[in-house]
């Protein structure tokens, strides 16, 4: 996966999380997911991929099935 493609998918998924949980910005998303704002920034730029631990965190916070999260990031 190239960086542009990865960042495009990451951005789409992060935007989905923002809108589906009524969050205003990436700072609110980082607080919601209990991750550093730097992690969100790196995900958006394509410098960081969704790790298994982060996928589990999203699952725990949103109750989305892990399979749905993985499909959204594929």
C-alpha positions in Angstrom: 0.0 0.0 0.0 1.4 3.4 -0.9 1.3 6.3 1.4 -1.2 8.3 -0.6 -3.6 5.4 -0.8 -3.2 4.6 2.9 -3.8 8.2 3.9 -6.9 8.5 1.7 -8.4 5.5 3.3 -7.4 6.6 6.8 -8.9 10.0 6.2 -12.1 8.6 5.0 -12.4 6.4 8.1 -11.3 9.1 10.5 -13.9 11.4 9.0 -16.5 8.7 9.4 -15.6 8.4 13.1 -15.9 12.2 13.5 -19.3 12.4 11.9 -20.8 9.2 13.4 -19.9 10.3 16.9 -20.7 14.0 16.6 -17.1 15.0 17.1 -16.0 18.4 15.9 -12.3 17.9 15.1 -9.3 15.6 15.3 -8.5 16.9 18.8 -12.0 15.6 20.0 -11.4 12.4 18.1 -8.1 11.8 19.9 -9.7 12.4 23.2 -12.6 10.1 22.3 -10.2 7.3 21.3 -7.8 8.1 24.1 -4.8 8.5 21.8 -2.3 11.3 21.3 -3.3 14.0 18.8 0.0 13.1 17.1 -1.3 9.6 16.3 -4.4 11.1 14.5 -2.1 13.5 12.6 0.2 10.7 11.5 -2.7 8.6 10.4 -4.1 11.5 8.3 -0.7 12.1 6.7 -0.2 8.4 6.0 2.9 8.2 8.2 1.2 5.7 10.5 -1.1 2.7 9.8 -3.9 1.5 12.0 -2.2 -1.0 14.3 -4.0 -4.0 15.7 -4.1 -2.2 19.1 -5.7 0.9 17.5 -8.3 -1.2 15.7 -9.2 -2.8 19.0 -9.4 0.7 20.6 -11.8 1.8 17.9 -13.8 -1.3 18.5 -14.0 -0.8 22.2 -14.9 2.9 21.9 -17.4 2.6 19.1 -18.7 -1.0 19.4 -18.1 -1.4 15.7 -17.3 -5.0 14.8 -13.6 -5.5 14.2 -14.4 -7.0 10.8 -16.2 -3.8 9.8 -13.3 -1.7 10.9 -10.8 -3.9 8.9 -13.1 -3.8 5.9 -13.3 0.0 6.1 -9.5 0.2 6.2 -8.9 -2.3 3.3 
